[in-house]
Amino acid sequence: MSGIVFFATERRDAVVEFYREHLDAEIWLSQTDCTVLDRGGFRFGFCSRESAETCGILTFVEDSREGVDAVYGRLGAHAEGEPTEVERYGIYRFFANDPEGRTVEVQRFL
């Protein structure tokens, strides 16, 4: 069993390119007005619509702190701050924003 999370987008090409370039996501399925991406079994899609859905957080889980740091290095100016350890949740993480302002979290469980 698997699943897909879909988001409406006004800028499908730019958003898809962002996740492919910065998070190494691959196109799993491309349809007339929707593109579904896959990153390590996490599937998420963007469908062209008149307004963008930007609520929620897309969280990507890395296997190591070095993995978090590597993604942070690729995201550059999109990142909201450097990776930090959050004792309360036992994670090492940082946040970023995609081209439409969706929150992206990259983390590692400690």
One Martini backbone bead per residue (centre of mass of N, CA, C, O) as a GRO file, in nm:
protein
  110
    1MET     BB    1   0.099   0.034   0.018
    2SER     BB    2   0.009   0.372  -0.075
    3GLY     BB    3   0.071   0.733  -0.129
    4ILE     BB    4  -0.067   1.071  -0.195
    5VAL     BB    5   0.014   1.415  -0.202
    6PHE     BB    6  -0.178   1.700  -0.285
    7PHE     BB    7  -0.125   2.011  -0.478
    8ALA     BB    8  -0.195   2.319  -0.553
    9THR     BB    9  -0.085   2.514  -0.850
   10GLU     BB   10   0.060   2.799  -1.034
   11ARG     BB   11   0.384   2.663  -1.052
   12ARG     BB   12   0.467   2.376  -1.154
   13ASP     BB   13   0.750   2.386  -1.286
   14ALA     BB   14   0.901   2.527  -1.049
   15VAL     BB   15   0.827   2.323  -0.827
   16VAL     BB   16   0.936   2.067  -0.953
   17GLU     BB   17   1.227   2.168  -0.990
   18PHE     BB   18   1.289   2.215  -0.693
   19TYR     BB   19   1.259   1.911  -0.598
   20ARG     BB   20   1.467   1.797  -0.798
   21GLU     BB   21   1.717   1.977  -0.736
   22HIS     BB   22   1.713   1.990  -0.399
   23LEU     BB   23   1.570   1.673  -0.334
   24ASP     BB   24   1.586   1.440  -0.555
   25ALA     BB   25   1.338   1.416  -0.710
   26GLU     BB   26   1.112   1.212  -0.895
   27ILE     BB   27   0.937   1.133  -1.164
   28TRP     BB   28   0.650   0.921  -1.155
   29LEU     BB   29   0.415   1.121  -1.279
   30SER     BB   30   0.268   1.248  -1.587
   31GLN     BB   31   0.020   1.480  -1.654
   32THR     BB   32  -0.154   1.722  -1.784
   33ASP     BB   33  -0.186   1.881  -1.465
   34CYS     BB   34   0.011   1.660  -1.327
   35THR     BB   35   0.274   1.596  -1.077
   36VAL     BB   36   0.455   1.313  -0.961
   37LEU     BB   37   0.658   1.259  -0.687
   38ASP     BB   38   0.970   1.092  -0.573
   39ARG     BB   39   1.111   1.019  -0.232
   40GLY     BB   40   1.170   0.733  -0.093
   41GLY     BB   41   0.833   0.678  -0.119
   42PHE     BB   42   0.754   0.977  -0.131
   43ARG     BB   43   0.448   1.102  -0.246
   44PHE     BB   44   0.404   1.402  -0.452
   45GLY     BB   45   0.172   1.653  -0.581
   46PHE     BB   46   0.111   1.875  -0.872
   47CYS     BB   47  -0.165   2.092  -0.959
   48SER     BB   48  -0.308   2.285  -1.182
   49ARG     BB   49  -0.427   2.605  -1.067
   50GLU     BB   50  -0.560   2.915  -0.965
   51SER     BB   51  -0.461   2.815  -0.675
   52ALA     BB   52  -0.259   2.778  -0.399
   53GLU     BB   53  -0.141   2.528  -0.180
   54THR     BB   54   0.032   2.605   0.153
   55CYS     BB   55  -0.044   2.406   0.352
   56GLY     BB   56   0.169   2.269   0.550
   57ILE     BB   57   0.419   1.994   0.560
   58LEU     BB   58   0.712   1.889   0.403
   59THR     BB   59   0.867   1.590   0.513
   60PHE     BB   60   1.212   1.499   0.520
   61VAL     BB   61   1.393   1.197   0.576
   62GLU     BB   62   1.698   1.129   0.698
   63ASP     BB   63   1.979   0.911   0.781
   64SER     BB   64   2.146   1.182   0.850
   65ARG     BB   65   2.308   1.464   0.930
   66GLU     BB   66   2.457   1.484   0.660
   67GLY     BB   67   2.199   1.483   0.492
   68VAL     BB   68   2.086   1.745   0.599
   69ASP     BB   69   2.333   1.922   0.525
   70ALA     BB   70   2.321   1.869   0.218
   71VAL     BB   71   2.044   1.992   0.168
   72TYR     BB   72   2.108   2.266   0.282
   73GLY     BB   73   2.325   2.331   0.068
   74ARG     BB   74   2.116   2.320  -0.179
   75LEU     BB   75   1.900   2.541  -0.073
   76GLY     BB   76   2.008   2.786   0.061
   77ALA     BB   77   1.800   3.061   0.037
   78HIS     BB   78   1.546   2.877   0.122
   79ALA     BB   79   1.641   2.879   0.396
   80GLU     BB   80   1.567   2.980   0.740
   81GLY     BB   81   1.805   2.800   0.860
   82GLU     BB   82   1.993   2.622   1.039
   83PRO     BB   83   2.061   2.338   1.161
   84THR     BB   84   1.893   2.174   1.441
   85GLU     BB   85   1.851   2.069   1.764
   86VAL     BB   86   1.557   1.893   1.905
   87GLU     BB   87   1.495   1.760   2.202
   88ARG     BB   88   1.187   1.725   2.230
   89TYR     BB   89   1.195   1.534   1.942
   90GLY     BB   90   1.464   1.409   1.845
   91ILE     BB   91   1.596   1.627   1.632
   92TYR     BB   92   1.732   1.719   1.309
   93ARG     BB   93   1.674   2.054   1.166
   94PHE     BB   94   1.502   2.227   0.887
   95PHE     BB   95   1.379   2.508   0.707
   96ALA     BB   96   1.177   2.582   0.413
   97ASN     BB   97   1.095   2.722   0.083
   98ASP     BB   98   0.912   2.721  -0.175
   99PRO     BB   99   0.810   2.911  -0.449
  100GLU     BB  100   0.505   2.929  -0.289
  101GLY     BB  101   0.560   2.883   0.045
  102ARG     BB  102   0.609   2.612   0.130
  103THR     BB  103   0.680   2.396   0.378
  104VAL     BB  104   1.007   2.266   0.449
  105GLU     BB  105   1.133   1.964   0.593
  106VAL     BB  106   1.450   1.859   0.733
  107GLN     BB  107   1.529   1.536   0.885
  108ARG     BB  108   1.652   1.369   1.193
  109PHE     BB  109   1.645   1.105   1.388
  110LEU     BB  110   1.810   1.044   1.710
   0.00000   0.00000   0.00000
